[in-house]
Amino acid sequence: TRWNQPLDRHKLQFLLLHFRLLQHLSKIQKAPVENESLSWYFVSNLRSLQAPDCRRSRRRLQGGDSTVDSASIDSIRSAAEGIGMMESREGNWQDFETWLQELRGRGFKRGLIFRGQADSKWRLQTTLERSGHSTMPIVDYYSLIVRVVGPSVSSFSSMQAPSFDENLWKDLADFDRLSDYARVEGSVFDQTLFPGGGHFEYVAYLRHHGFPSPLLDWSLSPYVAAFFAFRDANPKIEKRSIFVYCDRPHGTYGGTIGEPMIQFPVGHTRAPRRHFFQQSVYTVCESANKVDRKWQFDSHQKVFDNPRPNQDFLGRFDLPSTEREKVLGLLDRYNLNAYSLFESEESLLETLWLRANRM
């Protein structure tokens, strides 16, 4: 049946891609110089990374080891955050890079991914949450993006929306079936179906072009995350945040079926191009609404606010907005700017304005 289809082909493709990446990384021996290409600069920063685990799995947050060499980074502070514990630091750009190297030396069994936010006061929220639909049923979102808006997207954009699958729609609406599946697999998301698999490219396209999405977007590059943290020039913002996430840093996981869980959608995409330029990775959170008997998307923050020992790690580094010109100038020297990440005329003019103000 649909719920028993093997993932061997997708796992094999992923492993082959990962192997080719490791072969390439083994040739990198030095940091980039100013005239090297953007792609070389990005890849050179992946040397210590492993790709996140993209299998169906249970996600929880771990409060990581906060031991830091105080002699080298005296200006960094640690703090408790939210209801649970989260590693939180603060300092300048040099302090951030020192902390980043310290994290990479901890021996996490999974790779790090990064997310930049323009205001340190913001919580981690998807665009679907910010639109006022933080707990939208999965089946309703599938129907919305495929059956309701899909035909218009196909007609007026370069993206061809997938056809509506009534059998999949029935599967996603079947609370008991999804619950039984979750008890076996640890998650209701069969990643060969939705929002992964054949729907992954379409869902990623919607996320990158402004349609409210349950995907929380991250990057494999801390420098892409830094760009998004500092991009907004709003003078009222005092601090920017760069988040660091590692799923199962010690290789263990667990949780209660039906409680909010985080995982990585799996799929293949050739578009949008900015997905590749930004080295995008996505997470999605699910939970069971036992009153309405529906499985729904949920808030990542619920997981992060209630961590469990020896599971996922979330760190946050706050930087003052006074670092904005310095950081954006440094990134632009390696051709990491709005135009290289978006390729639009608007982003070109944004980049030219920033360069003109540095002359």
N, C-alpha and C positions, 0 to 999 in steps of 0.2 A: 504494500500500500504506500501512499504518499509519505506516511510517517516513518516508513522503514527503508526509504531509498538510501543507498550508501553514499558516502561523501568521498570515496577513495580517489576519484578523479580530481576533485578540487584539492584535496590534501596533497596529492602528488604534484600538481601544478604549483602549489604554494611552496612545497619543499624544493622543487627544482629552481624556482625563482630565488628562494632564500640562498640556495647553494651558489647560484651565479653571482649574487650580491656579495657573498662572503669571498668568492674568488677575486672579485674586483677590489674589495676592501683590503685584501692582503697585499696589494701592490702599492697602497698608499703609505708613504713613509714620512711625509712632512706636512706642515700646515700650509695653506694656500698663500700665495703672494698676491699683491694688489691686482695684477693683470689676469689672473686665472679666471676661468669661466665660472658662472653661477653654479652649474651642475657639479663641477669638481668640488667647489666649496661646500655644497650641500653634502655630497657623498663623503667627503673627508671628515665630516662631523658625525658620521654614522659608525665609525670604527668600533666603538664600544657598545653599540646597540645590537639587540636581537629583536626581531619582529615580534609584536605582541601576539599572544596566543589567540588564534581566531577560531578555536573550536567552541562549541556550545559549552558554557561553563558558568558556574556560580561566581559572582563577583562580590567581594566585600573589601572594606578599607582597613588597612593596617596602619597604626601609628608607628612610623619607622624609627630606627635608631637615630637619635639626634646628636650623637657624639661628633664634635667638630674640633679641629685643632685651633684652640683659642689664640695661640700665638700668631697664627697667620691671618685670622679673620675676626679680630676683636670687635669689629663694628657690627657683626651680625647678631641678631637676637632671636631666641626661640620663644614660642608662645603657644598656649592652648587655643584652639579655635572651635567655635560652635559647641554643640552638645558633647561630642566626642573629642578625641585628640587628633590633631593634624599637625604635621611638622610645618612650622611657619617661620620664615626668616625675613630680615629686612636689611638693606644696605645699598651700596652703589653698584655700578655695573661690574667693577672689578670683583666686588664681593660675590656677586651673582655667579660669575664665571668660576670663582674658587669653590663655591658651594656645588656647582654643577660637576666639577671634577671630583669633588668628595663623594657625591652621590654615585657617580660612575665607578668609583672604587669600592663600593660596598659589597659587590658580588651578588647583586640581584640576579635571580635566575631568568627574569624576563626583561625586555627592553623598556626604556623610558619613552614616554610621549609627552608633548608639551602643549599648553594652551595659554595664549596671552589675552588679558582682559584690561580694558582701558581705565577702569576705576577699581581700586582695591576694595571698595565698598560693595561691589557686585558679588552676588552668589553665582555658583555654577548653574546656569539655566540654559535649556534648549530654546530655540526660537518658538517652538510649539508652546512651551510653558509661558514665554513672554507674551504670546498672543492670547493668553487666558484659558488655554486648554491643557493644563498640566497633567491631567489624568484621562486623556482621550482614549476610548477603547481602540484596540489595535484593528479590529474589524472595521470600525468606522473610518479610521484614517486610510485604510486600504481602499475602501469604497470611494472616499473623497478624492484621493489623488489619481485613481485609475478610472473609475466610472464617471465621476463628476467633472473633474478638470482635465483629465487625460486627453479627451478629444480636442480641446482647445489648445493644449500644449503641442500636440502633434500637428495641428493646422498652422499655428503661428510661430513656431520656434524650430530650431534645428534638431530638437529631441523628439524621438518617436516613442510615445508612451506605450507600455505593454498593454495587451488586451485584457479586458476584465475576465477573470476566471471564477465562475460561479461556484465551482467545487472548492476552490481555495477560500472563497468568501464564507462558505458554509463551515469549513474547517476552522477558520479563525473565529467564527461566532459560537462554536461548540465548546462551552466552558468545561464540561466534564472531560471531553476528549483532550483538550489542551492541558488540563490538570493532570490527567493520567500520563500524558506524554512528558510533562515536566517532572513527574516523580521518577521517570526512567532516565531522562536525558539531563535533568537539572535545569531546563529552560523550556519555555513554550516556543521559542523561536527556532523553527527548522530553517537553518540558514540557507538551504537550497531553495526556499520558497519566498519568504518575506520577513524583514525588509532586505534580505540578502539575495544571493543567487541572481536570477534573471531580472529582479527588480532593483538590484543594487545601483546600477548605473543611473536609472531614472531617479531613485531616491536621492543619490548624491547630487545629481543635476538640480533637483528642486532645492536642496539645501544651499548650494552655491549661488543660486539665483534668487534668493529672498523669500521662497515659499516657506511658511512655518513648518518646521521639521522636528521629529523626535530625536534626530541625531545630534549628539554633542561633538563638534569637530575639534580635533587635535592635530598636531603636526609631529612628524619624526624629528624635526629640526627645532632646537631651542631658539634659534635665531629668527626663524619665521614667526614663532610665538612672540618673540620680543618685538618684532615689527608691528604686530597687531596690538600689542600692549601700548606702544607709543604712537601709533598712527594718529589718533585723535588729538587735535591741538587745543581742545577745550581748556582755557586757563583756570577754570574752577576745580579741575581734577588735581588732587594733591599727590596721590600715589598710584602707580600702575602695578599690576600683578601678573606674574608668570607662574602657571601651575605645572606641576610635574606629577605624572601618574604612572604607576607600575602595577600591572595586574599580577597577583600571586608572586611577589618577589622571592618568597621562599619555597615556591612550588606547591603550596597547599591552598585549599579553598574549602568552603562549606557554607551552609546557610539553610534557612527554612523555606521550603517551597511556598510561593505565594507572597513572600515579603519582597520588597524592592531589590532587584538584582541588576548588575551591570554586565554587559558583554559586548563583543565586537561583531558587527555584521560582516558576513563573508560574501564576496562576489567579485566579478570582473567588470572593469569599465574601460572604455576608450575615451570617454568624455565625462565631465568637462575638462578642458586642458588645465584649468587652474587647480583641479584636484591633484595633478602631478606636480605643478610648479610649487604648490604649497605643501607638498608631501603629506597630504591629508590622511588622517586615520579617524575613525568614528566609533563612538560608543553609544549604546542605547540602553535604557533602563525599563524594566517591566515589573508588574506586580499583579496580584489577583484581587479584584473587587468581589468579595464573597457575597455582598448584599445584592448588587446588580447582576451577579454571576457573569462577569465579563473580565477577560484579561485585558490589561490596559498599559499604556506607556506611563512612566512615572518619573519622579524627580531624582536625578543623580544625587542631589544634596541630601536626600533622606538616607542614602547609603553612607555618604561621607560623614554625616552627623552622628552615625551610630556604628562606629568601627568595631571590629572584632580582632582579637590578637592573631598574629601570624598570618594575616591575609593581606589584602591590597594596601598599597602605599600611595598617599597623596601628600605632596608638598606644595608650598606656596612661597614665592619670594616677592616681596614688595619693594619697588624702587621709586624714588621721588621723581616727580614730573620734571624737575630741573635737569634730569639726565636726558631729556627727550632729544635735543639737538645732537648731542654727542652720540647717542645710540643710533639714531637714524642716519647720521653721517657715516658712522662706522659701517653700518650694514650696506649703505649705498655704495661705498667703495668696493664692495664685492658684488655689486649689481643686484642687491636684494632690496627691492623697493616696490612701490605700488604697481608700477608698470610691469616689472618682471613677474609679479605674482598674479596679475589680473589681465594684462594685455588689452585693456580697453583705452579709448581715447581719453576718458575721464581720468583714468589712473596715470596716463602719460602726462597730462597737464598737472596733475597733483605732484608727480615726481619732478617735473621741470620747475615748479614753484619752490619746492623745497631746496633744489640745487641753486636756484637763483638767490635765495635768501642766505645761502652760505658763502656767496661770493664776496 
